[in-house]
């Protein structure tokens, strides 16, 4: 009973956190009216990783509570993407990205080998998204428009998902992905804090 309670707590806390995960980043971008320090490539790779991971979980009929946050995260990432494109004066590219993502999503589940191959690459894709953000921060040496809270919450959700994966599916590929994401999210969080202006700012 205690195990079920802990599992439910981890699942629902992750879901709740993910419901507001990108809000701090959205607020920071809207206040700054610039996307400096926020990597577009990182966001696009993250969206690809989210779509692949969610499709894999759905394809194999995993418990919905283990991936229910991903549609929410994808919706929030789309908002962040539109803000970045808007501030970069590239909003017209949003239709191209939408077509590519929708088309790619449909292709993922055409054959079993396609979704399995995509999932085998998912950790690499998601890791690349974090490394792209790190590279952007190292290059700009400015994290003023990057939300520390968003990255900190992302670290928590990955840690919680390590626990829920071990208890529910014990899928090795999924587990490896969350371990790698936890480490990289922590790295980005520390880097964001390091490059923050000395004056304390609210995210």
C-alpha positions in Angstrom: 0.0 0.0 0.0 2.8 2.4 0.9 4.5 1.5 -2.4 1.4 2.4 -4.4 1.0 5.6 -2.5 4.6 6.6 -3.2 4.1 5.7 -6.9 0.9 7.7 -7.2 2.6 10.6 -5.4 5.5 10.5 -7.9 3.1 10.2 -10.9 0.8 13.0 -9.9 3.5 15.4 -8.6 5.3 14.9 -12.0 2.0 15.6 -13.8 1.3 18.7 -11.7 4.8 20.1 -12.1 4.7 19.5 -15.9 1.5 21.4 -16.1 3.4 24.6 -15.2 6.9 23.5 -16.2 7.4 26.0 -19.1 5.4 28.8 -17.6 8.4 30.5 -15.9 10.3 30.4 -19.2 7.3 31.8 -21.1 7.0 34.6 -18.6 10.7 35.4 -18.8 10.6 35.6 -22.6 7.5 37.8 -22.7 9.0 40.2 -20.1 12.4 40.4 -21.9 10.9 40.5 -25.4 14.0 38.7 -26.6 15.1 35.1 -26.9 18.8 35.7 -26.3 20.4 32.8 -24.5 17.5 30.4 -25.4 18.5 27.9 -28.0 16.0 27.3 -30.9 17.8 24.1 -31.9 17.5 22.8 -28.3 13.8 23.4 -28.3 13.3 21.7 -31.7 15.3 18.7 -30.6 13.4 18.6 -27.3 10.1 18.6 -29.2 11.3 15.7 -31.4 12.3 13.7 -28.3 9.0 14.4 -26.6 7.0 13.2 -29.7 9.1 10.0 -30.1 8.9 9.2 -26.4 5.1 9.7 -26.1 4.5 7.8 -29.3 6.6 4.9 -28.0 4.7 4.7 -24.7 1.3 4.9 -26.5 2.3 2.3 -29.1 3.2 -0.3 -26.4 0.1 0.6 -24.2 2.1 1.7 -21.2 0.1 3.1 -18.3 -1.1 6.6 -19.3 0.1 8.0 -16.0 3.7 7.3 -17.1 3.5 9.6 -20.1 0.4 11.8 -19.6 2.6 14.9 -19.0 4.0 14.8 -22.5 1.0 16.3 -24.4 1.1 19.1 -21.9 4.9 19.6 -22.3 4.5 19.6 -26.1 1.8 22.3 -26.0 4.0 24.5 -23.7 7.0 23.9 -26.0 5.0 25.1 -29.0 4.2 28.3 -27.1 7.9 28.8 -26.3 8.7 28.1 -30.0 6.2 30.6 -31.3 7.6 33.3 -28.9 11.2 32.6 -30.0 10.2 32.8 -33.7 8.2 35.9 -33.0 11.1 37.7 -31.3 13.5 36.5 -34.0 11.1 37.8 -36.6 10.8 34.3 -38.1 7.1 33.5 -37.2 6.4 32.5 -40.8 8.6 29.4 -40.3 6.1 28.1 -37.8 3.9 26.5 -40.5 7.0 24.6 -41.9 7.8 23.3 -38.4 4.2 22.3 -37.8 4.0 20.4 -41.1 7.3 18.6 -40.3 6.3 17.6 -36.8 2.8 16.4 -37.7 4.1 14.4 -40.7 7.0 12.9 -38.6 4.6 12.0 -35.8 2.3 10.1 -38.2 5.3 8.2 -39.7 6.5 7.0 -36.3 3.9 4.3 -35.8 3.6 3.1 -39.4 5.8 0.0 -38.6 7.0 -1.5 -35.3 10.7 -1.2 -36.4 10.2 2.5 -37.0 9.1 3.3 -33.5 11.7 1.0 -32.0 14.5 2.7 -34.0 13.2 6.1 -33.2 13.1 5.2 -29.5 16.7 3.9 -29.7 17.7 7.3 -30.9 15.5 9.2 -28.5 18.0 9.5 -25.7 20.6 10.8 -28.2 18.1 13.3 -29.6 17.0 14.5 -26.1 20.6 14.7 -24.9 21.5 16.7 -28.0 18.8 19.2 -27.1 20.3 19.8 -23.6 23.8 20.1 -25.1 22.6 22.6 -27.7 21.2 24.7 -24.8 24.5 24.4 -23.0 26.4 25.4 -26.1 24.1 28.5 -26.5 24.8 29.5 -22.9 28.6 29.0 -23.2 28.6 31.1 -26.4 26.4 34.0 -25.1 27.6 33.8 -21.5 24.1 35.2 -20.7 21.2 33.3 -19.1 19.1 36.3 -18.3 16.3 35.0 -20.6 16.6 31.4 -19.4 14.4 30.3 -16.5 16.3 28.6 -13.7 13.0 27.4 -12.3 12.0 25.7 -15.5 15.2 23.7 -15.6 15.1 22.9 -11.9 11.6 21.5 -12.3 12.6 19.5 -15.3 15.4 17.9 -13.2 12.8 16.9 -10.6 10.4 15.4 -13.1 13.2 13.2 -14.6 14.2 12.0 -11.2 10.6 11.1 -10.4 10.3 9.3 -13.7 13.4 7.1 -12.9 11.4 5.9 -9.8 8.1 5.4 -11.7 9.8 3.6 -14.5 11.6 1.1 -12.2 8.3 0.4 -10.4 6.0 0.1 -13.4 7.6 -1.0 -16.7 11.3 -1.5 -15.9 12.0 -0.6 -19.6 15.8 -0.2 -19.9 15.7 2.3 -22.8 13.3 4.5 -20.9 15.3 4.2 -17.7 18.6 5.1 -19.4 16.9 8.1 -21.1 15.7 9.5 -17.7 19.0 9.0 -16.0 20.8 10.8 -18.8 18.2 13.6 -18.9 18.5 14.1 -15.1 22.2 14.6 -15.3 22.0 17.0 -18.3 19.1 19.0 -16.8 21.1 19.4 -13.6 24.1 20.6 -15.7 22.0 23.1 -17.6 20.5 24.4 -14.3 23.9 24.9 -12.7 25.1 26.7 -15.9 22.0 29.0 -16.0 22.7 29.9 -12.4 26.4 30.5 -13.1 25.6 32.9 -16.0 22.8 34.8 -14.2 23.5 38.5 -13.6 24.7 39.2 -10.1 21.6 41.0 -9.2 18.9 38.6 -8.0 16.1 38.4 -10.6 12.7 36.7 -10.3 11.9 34.0 -12.9 
